[in-house]
Amino acid sequence: MPDDPNESGVPGESEFAMSDDELLAELRVALDESDPPPERLSTIAKAALTWRTIDAELAELAFDSTRDLAGVRSETMQRQVTFESADLEIELMMSDEEERRLVGQLVPARASTVVMITGDESAPERITTTADDLGRFSFDDVPTEAVGFVVLGEDGQPMLQTRPISL
Amino acid sequence: MAVDNDDPWRLRTALDGDADAWASIVDEFGGVMWHWARSQGLDRSEAEDVVQTVWFRLADRGINIDDPRRLPGWLAITTKREAQARRRKLSRASPIEDLEHDYESAFSGDDSAGVGHDPEDAVVASDLRHRLADAYWKLSERCRELLTLVWDPAMSYAAIAETLDTTVGAIGPMRLRCLERLRVTAGVT
């Protein structure tokens, strides 16, 4: 931390001479130190411009309850799907049809940013959430139309992408 | 580089795909957006989601901002609306995490934070900052919000008034009052 001339001298003296602007500046440093933004936030924000739509190789639909469990009758069961790429799987399920709440799980578990892409290809909108350390995440207000999902790597670039699917 | 008065943050250039222009916007506003989201009473994980979502919205929809000079105001109000939307969902789902606890744990990690060359100076500075951060979280949400808005010179009073849903004339007195409360609570006379 650089030496600030205002903070040298008799302990506490500088506080008495502090103007409102100095106080605000000091508050900002105090909050930056005690409650700093997560580092990956800036990386992901910067990468947000360099990819906008799903255009890389898509993860394979490895499991789809409506396809693979056809004929298994359950009135309460929601559709569950799993997409898999070489080293990551994403499991998705609507947990609350009314709230359109979707829950998901990354396997193996990793605390990644997960992006839901809604809207048509010419004007996509990207909604993000962060999976916890156990790889769990959720989205609310999921549209009934097809939506795509992207898992971001630490560099903020897509590491797994799904084709649009309606859940 | 010459500053374009019609687009001082080079938003148009950034949205045309210029990664450097985009990165400098992220660097300039990323930190303050984080504190805006946190001032709304969101925990760290929720605040992260909110700020990320705002950046993606700017990348996807920023071209609709009529006047690029209004970028700071757009970021502030979009962050606030997104934070409020999250909070409504949280209040339906589960209580918000205890901010006090959150704040304590933010400090418990590294006691060496704030230590400079001269130990005595560093203790004074670090003690002051601890008290300021502590006092900040004891202020009303409206004061927290206001202080994190007025500390950024890029924010016009008009943009602050719009974000706080009040008049431009109310900002000055509010600023004085909130700073006074911060001083008293932190013991800075």
Contacts between the chains, C-beta under 8 A, distances in Angstrom:
chain1	res1	chain2	res2	distance
A	1	B	114	6.8
A	1	B	115	7.7
A	1	B	116	4.8
A	1	B	122	7.6
A	1	B	125	7.8
A	2	B	116	8.0
A	3	B	116	6.2
A	3	B	117	6.3
A	3	B	118	7.6
A	3	B	121	7.2
A	4	B	125	7.1
A	7	B	121	5.5
A	7	B	124	6.2
A	7	B	125	4.8
A	8	B	118	7.4
A	8	B	121	5.5
A	11	B	120	6.5
A	11	B	123	7.7
A	11	B	124	4.7
A	12	B	124	6.4
A	14	B	124	7.6
A	15	B	128	6.2
A	15	B	188	5.0
A	15	B	189	7.2
A	16	B	189	6.1
A	18	B	188	6.4
A	20	B	175	7.6
A	20	B	176	7.7
A	20	B	179	5.1
A	23	B	132	7.9
A	23	B	179	6.1
A	23	B	182	6.9
A	23	B	183	6.9
A	23	B	188	6.8
A	24	B	147	6.7
A	24	B	150	6.8
A	24	B	151	4.4
A	24	B	179	7.3
A	25	B	151	7.1
A	26	B	128	6.7
A	26	B	129	6.8
A	26	B	132	6.1
A	27	B	132	5.1
A	27	B	133	7.8
A	27	B	136	6.3
A	27	B	147	6.4
A	27	B	151	6.9
A	27	B	182	6.9
A	28	B	35	7.8
A	28	B	151	5.2
A	29	B	129	6.3
A	30	B	128	7.7
A	30	B	129	3.8
A	30	B	130	7.4
A	30	B	132	4.2
A	30	B	133	4.3
A	30	B	136	7.3
A	31	B	35	5.7
A	31	B	133	5.9
A	31	B	136	6.6
A	31	B	148	7.8
A	32	B	31	6.5
A	33	B	113	5.5
A	33	B	114	6.4
A	33	B	129	6.1
A	33	B	133	7.6
A	34	B	103	7.1
A	34	B	106	5.2
A	34	B	107	5.9
A	34	B	113	7.8
A	34	B	129	7.3
A	34	B	130	7.5
A	34	B	133	4.2
A	35	B	35	7.5
A	35	B	38	6.2
A	35	B	44	7.7
A	35	B	103	7.2
A	35	B	106	5.3
A	35	B	133	7.2
A	37	B	30	6.5
A	37	B	31	5.9
A	37	B	34	3.7
A	37	B	48	7.8
A	37	B	51	7.4
A	38	B	44	7.2
A	38	B	48	5.6
A	41	B	30	6.5
A	41	B	34	6.8
A	41	B	48	5.9
A	41	B	51	5.9
A	41	B	52	6.6
A	42	B	26	5.9
A	42	B	27	7.2
A	42	B	30	5.2
A	44	B	52	5.9
A	44	B	55	7.6
A	45	B	26	4.6
A	45	B	30	6.0
A	45	B	51	7.5
A	45	B	52	6.7
A	45	B	55	3.9
A	46	B	19	7.4
A	46	B	22	6.7
A	46	B	23	5.0
A	46	B	26	5.2
A	48	B	52	7.9
A	48	B	55	5.2
A	48	B	56	5.1
A	48	B	59	4.6
A	49	B	14	6.9
A	49	B	15	7.8
A	49	B	17	7.0
A	49	B	19	6.4
A	49	B	22	4.5
A	49	B	59	5.0
A	50	B	19	6.4
A	52	B	59	6.9
A	52	B	60	6.9
A	113	B	52	6.5
A	115	B	56	7.2
A	123	B	60	7.7
A	124	B	60	6.4
A	125	B	56	7.9
A	125	B	57	7.3
A	125	B	60	5.5
A	125	B	61	7.2
A	126	B	56	4.2
A	126	B	57	7.8
A	126	B	59	7.7
A	126	B	60	5.9
A	127	B	53	5.9
A	127	B	56	7.3
A	128	B	49	6.2
A	128	B	52	4.2
A	128	B	53	5.3
A	128	B	56	5.9
A	129	B	49	5.2
A	130	B	45	6.1
A	130	B	48	5.7
A	130	B	49	5.8
A	130	B	52	7.6
A	132	B	45	7.5
A	140	B	89	5.5
